[in-house]
Structures are given as structure tokens and as C-alpha cells.
Amino acid sequence: ALEPGEQGKVDETGDISSQRVYEFVPIALAAREPKLVYNELLDVIICDAPSCGDCETESTGCQRIMAISQTEGGSPTTPADVVFSLDGGLTWFSDDIDTLDVAVNPSGIACVGSYVVVIANSAGEEMHIALISEFDGVTDPAFIQQTTGYVAGRGPNDIWSLGSTAYICADFGYIYKTTDPAAGVTVIDAGAATVAILHAIHMLSEEFGVTVGQDGAIVRIQSDLAALMGVTPVGIGEDLQAVWVKSESEWFVGSDAGGFYFTLNGGATWTAITLPGAAPSAITGIEMSSDSVMYVSATVDGKGEIFVSIDGGKSFIRAPRNQANAMPGNDRINAIAACIHDVDFVVGVGLADDATDGFIVIGSD
């Protein structure tokens, strides 16, 4: 028998299983300001996979970063650029998207199969493709303009790649799909679900995804069939411009007015998320590098910020380490990309605090 204050010895054993084990370390933020970034950056991706170097260039899986810039404007001028790094953001290169009209801004970038795909919402409703292998810092990538499958006036706004297949959301509710960028796109929904302008798309798989847009429109994509959700967390006049699908039932969305929401029941009901500090005026990006680690970019008090969650979106801190005014100076962050191969790595791009140049920030341990 135990006397008062004594503790008994407990000997228990049990099995623990996991799919993925990693350590999350509070990240530090550093601005990258290559002299070649003269214009605002609009979108960014990490287009990479781990490699030991025997068959391909050695990489952690987070080395190849690719962003698109706004066109320079003025006359004479040059087209928008793909700005890219091959070493995780230490050094940068830039190549013109030379098949893109000098007056047109690209709207999204993705790696699909062996191609870099840049979409543009213009009079041509188009995408511009070049081989990933040509982005080596030496070769001038040979872009090809592809318009096959696009419908006039239904231009593309965002693209999400699953590797060999990509989905594209567009104006007036159009949704496109491509399995071979060199052959163009096919329409999977011709505005039947909604005629709203769709701003952002995220696909969990080829079987399930969500696209969001104008006036709070939320469209579920299931086996290439689109359906407008009857419940939205925002009203007329507020656009959803960021989305992440964690599972078929759990989704996150962000608006151009700073609203940030999640659903646990496939869009039947929504709950607001409050980020720490001052209320954001816009949510510009949502990315997850694991089921637990989420990054959110937002505009707060006229400056781009990145927030981090390590509990799957239940709570957030401001990066880095919840410190105020630690983010390098910028006017806004337009897009972020997290790396699934390193939960402690994120990159953001946008507009520098001179209101002219592009802005790049790297978060890492």
C-alpha cells in the first residue's frame, strides 16, 4: 500500500505509429533583393523534389523557386519575367516570357509535367510554356504560347498543379484542366456552377478540390464536376482570393477584405479565424507544408506579413517568433509557397516598400 504523498511506479508499453516525423523550428525571415527584380512579383511556387545528385542536380526539394513579375510598362519595354532561384533563394536569375505581350501581366505559374506553365488573362486567354530543364541560369528558355481550349473572354486567373495534371480557374466561372500543357486545356465547367470570376484554386487530388472568387463564390470540384456551395462566409462585394483544402471536409479561405475562415463539414458552416495583432485588410495566400504546419500571408497596416500555425490552423503566431516589426519592409505580399519537404521553409513575393520593385522574403530555420 502507498503512504500519503507516495507515487506508484507505472510500467506500461504501447505502440506508436506515424506517417511523417519532423521538427518545427521557429523560422527567421530574410529579404532577398536581387538587382534584377525591378517589378512587382505576382505569384510564386516551389518546383522541386529531393535528389541525391546521382541522376539529377542535388536538392533538398526546396531549392528551385519560381516567381512571375508584373510587366515593366512604359515604352519601349519588355515582357514580364520568370524570376527563379536554384539554391533556395540565395542567388536569382530572370528570363523574359518572350511570347507574352509586353502589355499583359501574367496571373499564375505552375510546374506541370516537364513544363513551367505561366497563365495570363488577356484578350488571348493563354498560357506560355517552357521546359523546366531550360531554367538553369544559362539557357534562354524557349517559351511557346498555347491557347488551345481556352474560351474567349474566359481568361485564366489561377493554376494549381498536382504534378502531371493542373487545374485552372477563370473568369465567369470557367474551370479548365490540362494533362499536357503542350496540347492546351479542356473545359471541365463552362460557368454552369457559377458565373462569378474565380480568383484562386486548390486541388487535394484529381478527385477533389475547391475554387473561390467574386462575391464569396465557393465551388467544389469533385471528379471534374463542379458545384456551387450554398453557404459562404462573406457577402456581396467581398471576394475570396485564397483557398486551401486540407481534406474533403476541412477547407480554409481568405478574402480581399481580410476575412479568414474555415469549415469542418465541407462548406455547410463556416467559422472565422482571428490572427494575432491588428486585423488584416486582406488575406493573400494560404499554404500548408504538412497537416500541422500552415502559412498565411496577409496585409496588415499597409505591410505584408506571414503568420504560422503548427497545430493545423487552430492557432497562429506572426512570423518570426511572434515578433512585431520583424518582417522586412514591403508594401504587400501577393503570394507565398511552402515546401512540403521542409516544414521550416517558406517564400513570399510581392511589392517592395518603394512601391516599385519586387519583394522576396525567405523564411527558414
N, C-alpha and C positions, 0 to 999 in steps of 0.2 A: 504494500500500500504506500502511496505517496504522502509525504508530510506536507502541510501547508507551505506554499512557496516553491515546492519542488516541481521539476518538469520531467515527464517521462520521455524516454528515448523512443523515437519513431523510426522504424526501418521499413520503408516502402519502396517498391520499384515500379516502374511503368515505362511504357514505350512512347517515344516522341517521334513524330514524322513531320517532314516539311518538304515543300517543293523547291524552296529557294531560301537561302540563308545569306544575309548581308548585314553590314554595319552602316548605319546612317551617321555621318559626322556633320556637325554644323558647317555650312559652306561659307566661303569667303567670296566676295564679289570683286571683279576687276574689269574695268573698261578696256576694250581693245579699240584703238583709234588708228587703223591703218590709213595712210595718206590717200589711198585710192578710193576711200568711201566718201564721195562728195555729195551724195544724195541720200535722202531718207530711205531706210530699209523697211520693206513691207511684210516679208514673210521669211521664215527660217525653218530648216529641217536638219536632222542628223541622218545622213545617208551612209551608213557604215555597218560593219559586222566584225566581230572579233576574228583575228587571224594571227597565226603564229609566225607568218612570214615565209613559210616554205612554198606556198602556192601563190599567195598574194602579198601585198605590202603589209608588214606587221602593223597591227592595230588593236587597240583595246575595245574597239566597237563604238568609240565616241570621237574619233579623230576627224572624220570628214564631215564638215559643217558647210551647208549651202544656204545662201540667202539671196533674195532678189531686191533690187533697188528700184526706186522711182526713176522715171526718165529725167534727164537733166533739164529739158525745156530750153527755151530760147532758140536762137538761130545764128549760126549753124549749131547743130547739136548732134548727140549720138544716142543710140537706143539705151534702154535700161540694161543693167548688168546682172549677171550672176556673180556674187561675191562669195568666195569659198576659202576654206582652210583645210589643210590635210594633216594638221598636227594638233587638233584640239583647240585651235584658236590662237596659237602663238604667232603664226605668220599667215598672211592672207594674199589672195590673188583675185583678179577681176577680169571677166570676159564679157564683151557685149553680146546681147541676144540679137545678133545682127539680122535676123529675119523679122524682128518686131519693129513696127513703125515707130519712128522717133517721137511721135506724139502720144503713144499709148503706154500706159502703166500696166505692168503685169499684176495679176491678182493672187497667184499662188504658185507653189513649187512642190514637187514630189519626185521621188525616185521610184520608177515603175519598171520592173524587169531590169534590163540593161540600160535604160534611158533616164536622163534627167528630163522632167516634163515641167514646162512653165506654161501656165494658162494665162489668158488675157481676155478681159471683157471689153470688146471693141466692136466696131462695125463689122469686123471679120469673124467674130466668135471663134476663137482659135486657141491652139496650143503650139508650143515650139519645143522641139525635142532634139537632144544631142546625146551621144553615148557618154555614160558615166566615166568610162576609161579615158576619155579625152580631157577630163578635168584633172590634169596632172601638174599644172603650173608651168608647163612648157608648150603643150599643144594648144592651138586655137580651135576650140570646139566648133564642129560643123553643125550648126542648127538647121533643122528642117521645119518649115511651117506646115501644120496639119489642121485642116478644117473639116475633114470628112466626118459626117454625123452630127455636127453642130447645126442648130436651127437658128435662122436669122432672128435677131432681137432677143435671143435666149442665151446670153453670154455667160461664161463660167465665172464663179466668184471664189470658190474654194475647192481644194482637192485633198483627198485622203488616200494614201496608198497602203495596201495590205501586202505589198511585195511585188507580186506579179499582176495584181489587179488593183485598179484605182476607181474611186467613185468621185463624182464632181457635182456640186450643187450650183445652181444658176438662177438667172432672172426668171420671174413669172412661174416659179415652182418647178422648173425643169431639173431633172436629175439624169446625169449621164454616167456611163460606165465604160472603162476600157481595159482590155486584157492584152492589147498590143498597140501601144501608142503610135507606132508607125502606120497602123491601119485606121486610126481615128477612134471615134467613140460611137456608142449606141445609146439611144434614149431608153431609159427604163421607166420614166414617168414624165409625161408631156403636160405637166401642170394640172393633172387630174385631181391630185390630193389638195393642192392649193395653188393660187396664182401669185402668192407673195414672193418677193425677192428673197432668196435663200442665201444667207451670208456665210455659214460655217457648217461643216460636216465632219462626223467621226464615225468610223465603222469598227465595230467589235470583231466582225468576221464578214465573210461574204454572205452570211445568213442574216446578219442583224447590224443595224446602225441607226443613227439619228441625224437629221439635218434641221437647222433652225434659221430663223430670219425675221423678216419685216413684221412689225406689229405683234411680236411674240409667237409667230408661227413655229410649231414643232411638228415635224413629220417623221414618223417611224418608217424605217426601211426593213422589210422582212422578206427574205428570199426574193429580192428585187421587186417587191410590191410595196408601194408607198401608201401611207395612211396618215391623214391629218389628225393630231391629237385634239380632243375636245376641251382639254383643260390646259391653260397656260398661266405662268406666274406673273406675267406682265400684261399691260393693256395696250390699246391702240396708241400709236405714237412712240412706243418703246420697242426697239429692235433687239433681238437676241443675236449676238455675234460671236459667241464662243460656246463650245459643247464638248463634253467628254462622256463616253459611255463606258462605265465600269463593268456593268453586266446588263443583261436584258431587262432587269428591273431597276437598277440603280444608275441614274444619269445626273450630270451636273451641267448647268447652263449659266451663261453670263450675258448681261445686257449692255447696251451703249449708254445707259443711264446709271450704271454701277450696281445693278441688281445681280445677286449671286444666289442660285437656288439649287436644291437637289430633290430628287424623287426616289423613293424606295419601292414604288409599285408601278413602274413603267409609265409614269406620267399621269396617273389618276389623281394624285395630290402632290403639292409642292411645298417645300419648307425653305425659308430664307436663311442664308448663312451670313453672319456678321464677321467681317475681317477686323483685326485689331487696328486701333488708331482711327484717324479721320475716315469718314465714309468715302469710298471711291466714286469718281464721276463716270467711270467706265471699267468694265471687265473686258480685257482684250485677248486673253488666252488662258486655256486650261489644259494641263498636260499631266500625265501620271507616268512615272518610271517603274512603278510596281503597284501592287494592290494597296500598299500602305502610303507610299510617298507621292504627294501631289504638289505641283507648282501652279500658281495662278498669277498672271500679270494683270496689273490694274493701273489706272491713272488716279493719283491721289494728290490733291493740292497742286495740280499742274505739272506733275512729275510721274514718270513711270516707276512702279515698284513691283517687286516679286514677293509673293507670300508662299510659305511652305507648310504643308501638313505631313506628319509622319504617322497619322492614325486614320488614313483613308478618307480625309476630308471632314473629320469630326471637329477638329480644332486647327488653328493656324497661328504661325508667327510670321513677322516680317523678316525677310532675309536681308542681311545675315544676322543671325543670333538675336533677332528681335530688337535690333538697334535702330533708332530713328536717325535719319540723315546719313545713313551708311551707303546707300545706293549712289553710285557715281552720277554726276549731273546729267540730266537728259530732259527733254520735253515730253516724251512719251515712249512707251514700249508697245510696238504693234503686234508682236508675236513672240512666242517662246517655243523652245524644243527641249524636251527632257530625253535623257539617254537610258534606255531600258537595260543597258549593260553596266551602268554605274549610276546608282540612285543619287549619288552626290554630285552629279554633273547636270547643269542646265545652261542654255544660252538664250539671251534675249536680244532682239533687234528693234530699232525704231528711229527716232529723231533726236539728234544731239541738242544740247541746250543752247546752241547758236541759231536754232530754228532753220538750219540749212543742211548740215552734214548728216550722214548716217551715224547711228549709235549701235555699238555692240557691247554687250556685257556678258562675261563668263562667270558662272557660279560653280565652284569646285572646292574640294577639300584640300 
